Structures are given as C-alpha cells and as structure tokens.
Amino acid sequence: MKKVLIFGGYGFIGNNLYLELKKNYIVSRYTSTQNYKNKILYNYKNFFKVIKNLKPDIIFFLSGTSNPDYKDQKYLYDLKKTNLVVQSLMFSLKALNFKGKIFYFSSIGVYGSNISSVVSEKKSLNPESFYALSKIIAEEQCKFFTKKYNLNINILRICSIFGPGLKRQIIYKIIKKISDKDGIVKFLGNVNDKREFLFIDDLILIVKKLMLSKAKRETFNIGSNKQYLISDIIKKILIIKNKHKKIEFLNTIKAPKLPLLSNKKLYRFIKIKKKFNLYLGLKKTTTYYK
C-alpha cells in the first residue's frame, strides 16, 4: 500500500484529503498550527526527519497562509509562513534525493483580478496582494528545485473552494447572513459580482485522479469551468433553507473580478465522468450549518 504524507493536513482541504485518502493509502499528516497532535516546527531538520522516517511515495504541501487579506502592516507574514517554509522543504527533499510525487497547492490569486477572459496556465501572472506574491514565489521555488535537482513537483492553482466545515469565504458568509433574523440579506458588493466556485468533494476527486495520472512536473488550473453570480448563490441557499428574504447589494466595495480557470490541460491528464453540481454542494454545506 502506498504511503502519503500531507503537510497542512489539519486545514480544510488537507483534512478532507486525509479522510478520503486513508481509505486506500497509508496516510500521515502534520501541521505547524497549535493544538494538534502532529504539530511540528516547519524547518529543514523536522522536514528531513519526518520524510526520512515515513518514506512516503507522495507528498502534499498545503501549508502557509490561506488568508489573502493581510495588508501592509503584515508584509513579512506570507514570506515567513510560506516561502521560508517551502525553501526548507525543498532542501530536505533534495538532501533525501526524494523520487516520489509532490503536489504544491497554489491559488487563482496568482493571475490577479479584472480579467474578463478564460485563462490557461500560460497566462502571465499579476499578483495584487502579498498573499498572491508569496504563492508565485513558492511556485518559482518549486520550479527551480524541479529543474535543478530533478524533483517531481506538480503545482495546483485552485479557485474558491467551499464545503462543510469551512468557516470563512463568501459562501459561508452568505449562509450565516441568511440564518440571521434580519429580513434583508445585505451585501457590500454589486448585483453583478460573480466568481468561480468548486465544492470540496469535487476538488478531492480531481486530486485523487491526478495522483494516479502521468502528471509530472506540471502546473494545473483547477476549477469548475463556470462562474456564478453571487446573487444566484444567495437565491439557491434561500431555497435550500426555505427562507424568504429581500436581497440588497449596497455597492460600497468593488469586488475583484477574478478570471475563469481553463481546465483543458487538466482534462488531458484525467477524465471526469460526472458534471460538477454546485447546487448539491451548496445543499450539503448549508445543511451542515443548521
């Protein structure tokens, strides 16, 4: 039975990945976050020790900040939490001459906003936050070590993920607002705001297929191939919760216009038989927060 190692295995994506993979793999997970059993300080020494002892066939790296909202006053936060950690991991893999597959989780944020077209992996990158910049730097770190030391690192650029247990981002906020006693659901953005969403179960399905694919040293966009109006998301959740509320957009903030990710390259490596079902994902998520 193959061995899988997940760094960041207690976060939202990492935990769901762990729960699914342990059905068919020997899976270990670690985190740098407090209050978890397998907490370690992310540095070269500990990465080296864990990887040497466990001898995994596949490594997932999901650690680092997942919050793109930190402003100038925390300008070193992403560098410390992501790039210094990635560098330590890369050097440990080099020292161990690791020959297995590695998956680094990046973000749609590397492309920037105000993009009206569908973007492929060849699209030029345009970071608009320290979070996005740190992701690009991490990608370049992965590519450097891949080329120079022959590591097999695949980079996954992921759109907005949602699902039961994730207590942040817009779908969770919508569910909470609809659950309030107020008869009006107010949002700061515009009625035409839209975004690409992918349900966590669909993401895990894609990742599982990539593990078994011939993907080697590739960069992939991972999304649902469709953008949804936030107003339509609200209406669907209102139906699920059987609520009748007025929706009001205040137009007080300008939401970023994120691109739509092309999955063409992804689908050359894997086959997805089922269509992504946003409504089913919304229903499972909304029911979870009753």
C-alpha positions as CSV (number, residue, x, y, z in Angstrom):
1,M,0.0,0.0,0.0
2,K,1.4,3.4,-1.0
3,K,2.3,6.0,1.6
4,V,1.0,9.6,1.5
5,L,2.3,12.5,3.6
6,I,0.3,15.7,4.0
7,F,1.8,18.9,5.3
8,G,-1.1,21.1,6.3
9,G,-3.2,18.0,6.9
10,Y,-5.4,19.6,9.5
11,G,-6.6,22.5,7.4
12,F,-9.9,22.5,5.5
13,I,-8.6,21.0,2.2
14,G,-5.9,18.9,4.0
15,N,-8.3,17.3,6.4
16,N,-10.8,16.4,3.7
17,L,-7.9,14.9,1.6
18,Y,-6.7,13.0,4.6
19,L,-10.1,11.5,5.4
20,E,-10.6,10.4,1.8
21,L,-7.1,9.0,1.1
22,K,-6.8,7.0,4.3
23,K,-9.4,4.6,2.8
24,N,-6.9,3.3,0.3
25,Y,-3.5,4.6,1.4
26,I,-1.3,4.8,4.5
27,V,-1.6,8.5,5.3
28,S,0.3,10.7,7.7
29,R,-0.3,14.3,8.3
30,Y,1.4,17.2,10.0
31,T,0.8,20.9,10.7
32,S,2.6,23.9,12.2
33,T,-0.6,25.1,13.9
34,Q,-1.2,24.9,17.6
35,N,-3.5,22.4,19.4
36,Y,-3.0,19.4,17.0
37,K,-1.3,16.1,17.8
38,N,1.1,16.1,14.9
39,K,2.3,19.7,15.3
40,I,5.9,20.3,14.3
41,L,8.0,23.4,13.7
42,Y,8.4,23.6,9.9
43,N,12.1,23.7,9.3
44,Y,14.7,21.7,7.4
45,K,15.6,19.4,10.4
46,N,12.0,18.4,11.0
47,F,11.1,18.0,7.3
48,F,14.1,15.8,6.8
49,K,13.3,13.7,9.8
50,V,9.7,13.1,9.0
51,I,10.2,12.3,5.3
52,K,13.2,10.0,6.1
53,N,11.2,8.1,8.7
54,L,8.0,7.8,6.8
55,K,9.4,7.2,3.3
56,P,6.2,8.5,1.6
57,D,5.5,7.9,-2.1
58,I,3.5,11.1,-2.4
59,I,3.8,14.4,-0.6
60,F,1.2,17.1,-0.4
61,F,2.1,20.6,0.7
62,L,-0.9,22.7,1.7
63,S,0.6,24.8,4.5
64,G,1.1,28.5,4.6
65,T,-1.3,31.3,5.0
66,S,-4.7,30.8,3.4
67,N,-5.9,34.3,4.1
68,P,-5.3,36.8,1.2
69,D,-6.5,39.8,3.2
70,Y,-3.4,40.7,5.2
71,K,-2.3,44.3,4.5
72,D,0.9,46.2,4.5
73,Q,1.4,46.0,8.3
74,K,2.0,42.3,8.0
75,Y,4.2,42.5,4.9
76,L,6.5,39.7,6.1
77,Y,3.8,37.3,7.2
78,D,3.4,35.5,3.9
79,L,7.1,35.4,3.3
80,K,7.7,33.7,6.7
81,K,4.7,31.4,6.6
82,T,5.0,30.3,3.0
83,N,8.3,30.9,1.3
84,L,10.8,30.3,4.0
85,V,9.0,27.1,4.8
86,V,8.9,26.0,1.2
87,Q,12.6,26.6,0.9
88,S,13.3,24.4,3.9
89,L,11.1,21.6,2.5
90,M,12.8,21.8,-0.9
91,F,16.2,21.5,0.6
92,S,15.1,18.5,2.7
93,L,13.8,16.8,-0.4
94,K,17.0,17.5,-2.3
95,A,19.1,16.1,0.6
96,L,17.0,12.9,0.7
97,N,17.0,12.6,-3.1
98,F,13.3,12.2,-3.0
99,K,11.9,10.4,-6.1
100,G,8.2,10.4,-5.3
101,K,5.4,12.8,-6.5
102,I,4.9,16.2,-4.8
103,F,1.9,18.4,-5.1
104,Y,2.1,22.1,-4.1
105,F,-1.3,23.9,-3.7
106,S,-1.2,27.4,-5.1
107,S,-4.1,29.8,-5.9
108,I,-6.2,31.5,-8.6
109,G,-4.9,34.7,-7.0
110,V,-1.6,34.5,-8.9
111,Y,-3.4,35.7,-12.0
112,G,-4.8,38.9,-10.4
113,S,-8.2,40.4,-11.0
114,N,-10.2,42.4,-13.6
115,I,-9.6,39.7,-16.1
116,S,-12.6,39.1,-18.4
117,S,-11.2,36.1,-20.3
118,V,-10.7,32.4,-19.5
119,V,-7.1,31.9,-18.5
120,S,-4.8,29.0,-19.2
121,E,-1.7,28.1,-17.3
122,K,0.3,30.1,-19.8
123,K,-1.3,33.4,-18.8
124,S,1.1,36.0,-17.4
125,L,0.8,36.3,-13.6
126,N,-0.2,39.6,-11.9
127,P,-0.2,39.4,-8.1
128,E,-2.2,42.1,-6.3
129,S,-1.5,41.1,-2.7
130,F,1.4,39.8,-0.6
131,Y,-0.5,36.5,-0.4
132,A,-0.6,36.1,-4.2
133,L,3.0,37.2,-4.5
134,S,4.1,34.6,-1.9
135,K,2.3,32.0,-4.0
136,I,4.1,33.0,-7.1
137,I,7.5,32.9,-5.3
138,A,6.6,29.5,-3.9
139,E,5.8,28.3,-7.4
140,E,9.1,29.5,-8.7
141,Q,10.9,27.8,-5.8
142,C,9.2,24.6,-6.8
143,K,10.2,25.0,-10.4
144,F,13.8,25.9,-9.5
145,F,14.2,22.7,-7.4
146,T,12.4,20.7,-10.0
147,K,14.7,21.8,-12.8
148,K,18.0,21.8,-10.8
149,Y,17.5,18.8,-8.6
150,N,15.1,16.7,-10.6
151,L,12.2,16.8,-8.1
152,N,8.8,15.8,-9.4
153,I,6.6,18.7,-8.2
154,N,3.1,19.4,-9.6
155,I,1.6,22.9,-9.0
156,L,-2.2,23.2,-8.5
157,R,-3.8,26.6,-8.9
158,I,-7.1,26.4,-7.3
159,C,-10.3,28.6,-7.4
160,S,-12.5,29.4,-4.4
161,I,-13.3,26.2,-2.5
162,F,-16.3,25.7,-0.3
163,G,-17.9,23.0,1.8
164,P,-19.0,21.8,5.2
165,G,-16.6,23.0,8.0
166,L,-15.0,25.9,6.2
167,K,-15.9,28.9,8.3
168,R,-14.7,31.7,6.0
169,Q,-15.1,33.0,2.5
170,I,-18.2,34.2,0.8
171,I,-20.5,31.1,0.7
172,Y,-20.1,30.6,4.4
173,K,-20.8,34.4,5.0
174,I,-24.0,34.1,2.8
175,I,-25.2,31.1,4.9
176,K,-24.6,33.0,8.1
177,K,-26.4,36.1,6.9
178,I,-29.4,34.1,5.7
179,S,-29.6,32.4,9.1
180,D,-29.8,35.8,10.8
181,K,-33.2,37.0,11.9
182,D,-32.9,40.1,9.8
183,G,-35.5,40.0,6.9
184,I,-33.0,41.6,4.5
185,V,-29.8,40.0,3.2
186,K,-27.3,42.8,2.7
187,F,-24.1,42.6,0.8
188,L,-21.4,45.2,0.3
189,G,-20.8,44.3,-3.4
190,N,-22.6,44.6,-6.7
191,V,-25.5,42.6,-8.0
192,N,-23.3,41.6,-11.0
193,D,-20.5,40.2,-8.9
194,K,-19.6,36.6,-9.8
195,R,-16.9,34.1,-9.0
196,E,-15.8,30.5,-9.8
197,F,-16.5,28.0,-7.0
198,L,-15.6,24.4,-6.6
199,F,-17.1,22.1,-4.0
200,I,-14.5,20.3,-1.7
201,D,-15.6,16.8,-2.7
202,D,-15.0,17.7,-6.4
203,L,-11.6,19.0,-5.6
204,I,-10.6,15.9,-3.7
205,L,-11.9,13.8,-6.7
206,I,-9.6,15.7,-9.0
207,V,-6.6,15.4,-6.7
208,K,-7.1,11.7,-6.4
209,K,-7.1,11.3,-10.2
210,L,-4.0,13.4,-10.5
211,M,-2.2,11.2,-8.1
212,L,-2.8,8.2,-10.4
213,S,-2.1,10.1,-13.6
214,K,1.1,10.5,-15.6
215,A,1.3,14.2,-14.5
216,K,4.9,15.0,-13.9
217,R,6.4,18.5,-13.2
218,E,3.2,20.2,-14.4
219,T,1.2,23.2,-13.5
220,F,-2.6,22.9,-13.5
221,N,-5.6,25.2,-13.1
222,I,-8.3,23.5,-11.1
223,G,-11.8,25.0,-11.2
224,S,-15.4,24.2,-12.0
225,N,-15.3,25.7,-15.6
226,K,-18.1,28.1,-14.7
227,Q,-18.6,31.4,-12.8
228,Y,-21.7,32.0,-10.7
229,L,-23.4,35.3,-9.9
230,I,-23.3,35.8,-6.1
231,S,-27.0,36.8,-6.3
232,D,-27.8,33.4,-7.8
233,I,-25.8,31.7,-5.0
234,I,-27.9,33.6,-2.4
235,K,-31.2,32.6,-4.2
236,K,-30.1,28.9,-4.2
237,I,-29.3,29.0,-0.5
238,L,-32.6,30.8,0.3
239,I,-34.4,27.9,-1.5
240,I,-32.4,25.3,0.4
241,K,-33.2,26.9,3.7
242,N,-36.8,27.6,2.7
243,K,-36.3,31.3,3.6
244,H,-38.0,34.3,2.1
245,K,-35.8,37.4,2.4
246,K,-35.1,40.5,0.4
247,I,-31.6,40.7,-1.1
248,E,-29.9,44.1,-1.1
249,F,-26.5,45.0,-2.7
250,L,-25.0,48.1,-1.2
251,N,-22.3,48.7,-3.9
252,T,-19.9,50.0,-1.2
253,I,-17.0,47.8,-2.2
254,K,-15.6,46.8,-5.6
255,A,-15.1,43.0,-5.6
256,P,-12.2,41.7,-7.5
257,K,-13.0,40.4,-11.0
258,L,-11.3,37.0,-10.9
259,P,-10.7,35.1,-14.0
260,L,-12.3,31.8,-15.1
261,L,-9.8,29.0,-15.0
262,S,-9.4,26.8,-18.1
263,N,-9.3,23.1,-17.2
264,K,-8.3,22.0,-20.7
265,K,-4.8,21.0,-19.6
266,L,-6.1,19.2,-16.6
267,Y,-8.5,17.1,-18.7
268,R,-5.7,16.0,-20.9
269,F,-4.3,14.1,-17.9
270,I,-7.5,13.0,-16.1
271,K,-11.1,12.1,-17.0
272,I,-14.1,13.4,-15.1
273,K,-17.2,11.5,-15.8
274,K,-19.6,13.5,-13.7
275,K,-20.5,17.2,-14.0
276,F,-19.8,19.5,-11.1
277,N,-23.0,20.1,-9.2
278,L,-23.0,23.4,-7.4
279,Y,-26.5,23.0,-6.0
280,L,-25.6,19.6,-4.4
281,G,-22.5,21.2,-2.9
282,L,-24.5,24.2,-1.6
283,K,-27.1,21.8,-0.1
284,K,-24.6,19.7,1.8
285,T,-22.8,22.8,3.0
286,T,-26.0,24.7,4.1
287,T,-27.4,21.6,5.8
288,Y,-24.2,21.2,7.8
289,Y,-24.6,24.7,9.3
290,K,-28.1,24.2,10.6
